[in-house]
Amino acid sequence: MDRVRLAIVGCGNISQLNAPGYLQHPRCDVVALCDTMPERATRRAREWGITPRIYSDFKQVLDDPAVDAVELLTPTWMHADQIVAALAAGKHVSAQKPLAISVPEADRIAAAVARARTTFRVTENFLYYPPILKAKELLDSGAIGEPSLVRIHTTRAVQITGQAMDLDPDAMVWRRDPGRNPGGPLYDDGVHKYATAVLWIGEIGDISAIVTRGTDFLAETPAAAIWRFKGRECLGVIDYTAAPEMTIRARYYRADEFFEIHGSRGIIWVTRGTGEMLDMPAVVLIRGSETVNYQVPADWRLGFDGAAADFIDSLLAGRQPAQDIHTAKHILQVPLAIYEASRVGRAVSPDSIK
């Protein structure tokens, strides 16, 4: 394969972040856009300066012999059927996170991946975000010694300043349907954070949690979970808070993160994620009286660009990109274990979620 001919399926909010990395790749051609609202696909084509084929039915994409690969940016409840069908049709598949809405769906996808002769991955932009990769580099170099705790804090706001992306509120409609979405931020957004923790340290073990459920199905604040990483003397903590009366800087969504990795010889901070709340270097290394600042690129969209490039490069090179089906299933089991741990009031292993 000398070039990859890609179809983007789903032209809603997140396509504005996923598409640019494909459009700028020198060996990728976006040859088709598919959306149940074809006028939306036509509008995206105009915005992106391309003239692809416009489809309103996913089957049209699968029947198109000029499409090598698909990027699925559709609602999560549609993933299992679409992934299985695309792999059966001989397409390479990249699917927007989360993998699916249940473990049986994940298992069905895994069976399809095992049968397929093409490549599958879950799109996970946090794995390509420069500050997170810099922290990984420092951690692997031994800069803070043996890690003992990872904390990932998320602040959710109502008001932001500096928004650079139009958001269609209809994207939240299916997310508020418990039949089509098993949870709120700890599931839909949290998978980014669990993937980051796994990248840094390894698989997540038994989890204890408290999750607050408000009147809005998607609220889940305040919430916190703690776990032990498998085979490591290291704990992980994730927490979500809401600040409805605070305005933050953010170009894309109404949230920002702060990451800490504590080790035997020091601490790493990643001070920027989705937003731009803090006037600090993106990565800070603290070792007693020594503090080193790293001004790495910190536009959150760069993670999406990296994810797109890695999918195309992996297809051209014949290798498996992150996140493979096995990792993606583990990442899905984590928030489901968090909900169960909160419900039963005791620690729950992600592996026990079937």
C-alpha positions in Angstrom: 0.0 0.0 0.0 1.5 3.3 -1.1 -1.4 5.6 0.0 -4.4 5.2 2.3 -7.8 6.1 0.9 -9.9 7.1 4.0 -13.6 7.6 4.7 -14.6 9.7 7.7 -17.9 8.3 9.1 -19.7 10.8 11.3 -19.2 14.6 10.6 -20.3 16.0 14.0 -18.4 17.9 16.6 -15.5 15.6 17.1 -14.7 15.4 13.3 -13.4 19.0 13.6 -10.6 17.6 15.7 -10.0 14.3 14.1 -10.0 15.3 10.4 -7.1 17.8 10.2 -4.5 15.2 10.9 -5.7 13.0 8.1 -6.1 16.0 5.7 -2.5 17.1 6.3 -0.9 13.6 6.0 1.0 13.5 2.7 0.0 9.8 2.0 -3.6 10.0 3.0 -6.6 10.9 0.8 -9.9 11.6 2.4 -12.0 10.2 -0.4 -15.4 9.9 1.3 -17.5 11.5 4.1 -20.5 9.8 5.5 -23.2 11.2 7.8 -26.9 10.5 8.3 -27.3 14.2 7.6 -25.6 14.5 4.2 -25.8 18.3 4.3 -23.5 18.2 7.3 -21.0 16.1 5.4 -21.2 18.5 2.5 -20.5 21.4 4.9 -17.5 19.7 6.4 -16.1 19.0 2.9 -16.5 22.7 2.1 -14.8 23.7 5.4 -11.9 21.3 4.8 -11.4 22.3 1.1 -11.9 18.8 -0.3 -14.3 17.2 -2.8 -15.0 13.7 -1.5 -17.9 11.4 -2.3 -20.8 12.1 0.1 -22.7 9.2 1.6 -25.7 9.1 4.0 -25.6 5.3 4.6 -22.7 3.4 6.1 -23.3 0.5 3.8 -22.4 2.8 0.9 -19.0 3.3 2.4 -18.5 -0.5 2.9 -19.5 -1.1 -0.7 -17.0 1.5 -2.1 -13.9 -0.4 -3.4 -12.0 2.9 -3.4 -12.1 3.1 0.4 -9.3 1.3 2.2 -10.0 2.5 5.8 -12.6 4.2 7.9 -12.4 6.5 10.8 -15.6 5.9 12.8 -16.7 9.1 14.6 -20.2 7.8 15.3 -22.1 7.5 18.6 -20.7 4.8 20.8 -23.8 2.6 20.8 -23.3 2.2 17.0 -19.7 1.1 17.3 -20.0 -2.7 17.6 -22.2 -3.2 14.6 -20.2 -0.8 12.4 -16.8 -2.2 13.4 -17.8 -5.8 12.8 -19.3 -4.9 9.4 -16.3 -2.8 8.3 -13.8 -5.5 9.2 -15.9 -8.1 7.4 -15.9 -5.8 4.4 -12.1 -5.8 4.4 -11.7 -2.2 5.6 -9.1 -1.0 8.1 -10.9 0.5 11.1 -10.2 3.3 13.5 -13.0 3.9 16.0 -13.6 6.9 18.2 -13.4 6.1 21.9 -14.9 4.5 24.0 -14.7 1.1 22.3 -18.3 0.1 23.0 -21.1 0.4 25.6 -20.7 -3.1 27.2 -18.2 -5.9 27.6 -20.2 -8.4 25.5 -20.0 -5.8 22.6 -16.3 -5.6 23.2 -16.0 -9.4 23.0 -18.0 -9.4 19.7 -15.6 -6.8 18.3 -12.6 -8.8 19.5 -13.9 -11.9 17.7 -14.2 -9.8 14.5 -10.7 -8.5 14.9 -9.4 -12.0 15.3 -11.0 -13.0 12.1 -10.0 -9.9 10.1 -7.1 -9.5 7.8 -7.1 -5.8 8.3 -6.1 -3.5 11.1 -8.2 -2.2 14.0 -7.5 0.4 16.7 -9.4 2.8 19.0 -8.6 6.4 18.4 -7.1 7.8 21.6 -5.8 11.3 21.3 -4.3 11.5 24.8 -1.7 8.9 23.9 -0.3 11.4 21.4 -0.6 14.6 23.3 2.9 16.1 23.6 2.8 17.0 27.4 1.7 13.4 28.2 4.4 12.0 26.0 7.0 14.2 27.7 5.9 13.0 31.1 6.2 9.4 29.8 9.8 10.2 28.6 10.7 11.6 31.9 9.2 8.7 33.8 10.9 6.1 31.6 14.3 7.9 32.0 14.1 7.5 35.8 13.8 11.2 36.4 11.5 10.7 39.5 12.6 7.2 40.4 10.0 4.5 41.2 6.5 5.8 40.7 4.2 5.5 43.8 1.1 7.4 42.8 -0.6 8.9 39.7 -3.4 11.5 40.2 -5.6 12.7 37.4 -7.9 15.6 38.3 -10.6 17.0 35.9 -12.4 20.3 36.4 -15.6 20.7 34.5 -16.9 24.3 33.9 -20.0 25.9 32.4 -18.4 29.0 30.9 -15.2 29.1 28.9 -13.3 31.9 27.1 -11.3 31.4 23.9 -13.5 28.8 22.2 -12.3 28.0 18.7 -14.8 25.2 17.7 -18.5 25.2 17.1 -20.4 22.6 19.1 -23.8 21.2 18.2 -25.7 20.6 21.4 -27.6 17.7 19.8 -24.4 15.6 20.4 -25.5 15.3 24.0 -28.9 13.9 23.3 -27.9 10.2 22.9 -25.5 10.5 25.7 -28.4 11.2 28.1 -30.1 8.0 27.1 -29.1 5.2 29.6 -30.0 2.6 27.0 -27.4 3.9 24.6 -24.8 5.2 27.0 -23.7 3.4 30.2 -22.4 6.5 32.0 -21.3 10.1 32.2 -17.9 11.7 32.3 -16.2 8.9 34.2 -17.0 6.7 31.2 -17.2 8.9 28.1 -14.3 11.2 29.1 -12.6 9.1 31.7 -11.4 6.6 29.1 -8.8 9.2 28.1 -7.5 9.3 31.6 -7.4 5.5 32.2 -5.5 5.2 28.9 -3.0 7.8 30.1 -2.5 6.0 33.4 -2.0 2.6 31.6 0.5 4.3 29.2 2.5 5.6 32.1 2.4 2.7 34.6 0.5 -0.3 33.3 -2.8 -2.2 33.7 -5.3 -1.1 36.4 -6.3 -3.5 39.2 -8.9 -3.4 41.9 -10.8 -0.1 42.1 -12.7 1.6 45.0 -15.0 4.6 44.1 -17.6 7.1 45.1 -19.7 8.5 42.3 -22.2 11.2 42.8 -25.3 11.0 40.6 -27.2 14.2 40.2 -30.4 14.9 38.4 -28.6 15.1 35.1 -27.4 11.6 34.0 -24.2 13.1 32.8 -23.3 15.1 36.0 -21.2 12.6 38.1 -19.5 15.3 40.2 -18.0 15.2 42.7 -16.6 11.7 42.0 -13.4 9.9 42.9 -11.8 6.5 42.4 -8.6 4.9 43.6 -6.9 1.7 42.4 -3.7 -0.3 42.5 -1.8 -0.9 39.3 -1.3 -4.6 38.6 2.1 -5.8 39.6 3.3 -2.4 40.8 3.6 -0.7 44.2 1.8 2.3 42.7 -1.7 3.7 43.2 -3.9 5.6 40.8 -6.4 8.3 41.7 -9.0 10.0 39.4 -11.4 12.7 40.5 -13.9 14.9 38.8 -15.2 18.2 40.2 -17.5 20.9 38.8 -17.0 24.6 39.0 -20.3 26.1 37.6 -19.5 29.6 38.7 -15.9 29.7 37.3 -14.9 30.6 33.8 -11.8 28.9 32.3 -9.8 29.2 29.2 -10.5 26.4 26.7 -10.5 26.2 23.0 -12.6 23.0 22.6 -14.6 21.7 25.6 -15.6 23.0 29.0 -13.0 21.1 31.0 -9.3 21.0 31.9 -7.0 18.4 33.6 -4.1 18.4 36.0 -1.9 15.3 36.2 0.6 14.4 38.9 3.1 11.5 39.0 4.8 11.0 42.3 8.0 9.0 42.6 10.8 8.1 45.0 13.0 10.9 43.7 10.5 13.6 42.5 7.2 14.6 41.0 6.0 15.3 37.5 3.2 17.7 36.8 1.3 17.9 33.5 -0.6 21.2 33.9 -2.6 21.3 30.7 -5.0 19.0 29.0 -8.3 19.7 27.3 -8.2 23.4 28.4 -5.7 26.1 29.2 -6.7 27.0 32.7 -3.3 27.5 34.3 -0.5 30.0 33.4 2.2 27.4 33.9 4.6 25.4 31.8 2.9 22.4 30.3 5.2 19.9 32.1 7.1 20.5 35.4 9.7 18.2 37.0 10.2 18.7 40.7 13.1 17.2 42.5 13.5 18.7 46.0 14.9 22.2 45.5 15.3 21.7 41.8 12.4 22.5 39.4 12.7 22.1 35.6 10.0 23.5 33.3 9.3 22.0 29.9 7.6 24.3 27.3 6.3 21.5 25.0 3.5 22.2 22.5 0.2 22.1 24.4 -2.7 22.6 22.0 -5.0 19.7 22.8 -5.7 19.2 19.1 -2.1 18.0 18.5 -3.0 14.7 20.1 -5.6 14.2 17.4 -3.1 15.0 14.7 -0.7 12.5 16.2 -3.4 9.8 16.4 -4.3 10.3 12.7 -0.7 10.2 11.6 0.0 7.0 13.6 -3.0 5.2 12.0 -2.0 6.1 8.5 1.7 5.3 9.2 0.8 2.0 10.8 -1.2 0.9 7.8 1.6 1.9 5.4 4.2 0.1 7.5 2.0 -3.0 8.3 2.1 -2.6 12.1 -0.4 -2.4 14.9 -1.1 1.2 16.2 -2.2 2.0 19.8 -4.9 1.3 21.1 -5.4 -2.4 20.1 -8.5 -4.4 21.0 -7.1 -5.9 24.1 -6.1 -2.6 25.7 -9.3 -1.0 24.5 -11.4 -3.7 26.3 -9.4 -3.2 29.5 -10.0 0.6 29.3 -13.7 0.0 28.8 -13.9 -2.3 31.8 -12.3 0.4 34.1 -15.3 2.9 34.3 -17.8 0.0 34.4 -15.8 -1.3 37.5 -15.9 2.2 39.0 -19.7 2.3 38.7 -20.0 -1.1 40.2 -17.5 -0.3 43.0 -19.5 2.8 43.9 -22.8 0.8 43.8 -21.7 -2.0 46.0 -19.3 -0.1 48.3 -16.3 -2.3 47.9 -13.3 -2.8 45.6 -14.1 -4.2 42.2 -11.6 -5.7 39.6 -12.0 -4.5 36.0 -11.4 -8.1 34.9 -14.6 -9.1 36.8 -16.8 -7.0 34.6 -18.2 -9.4 32.1 
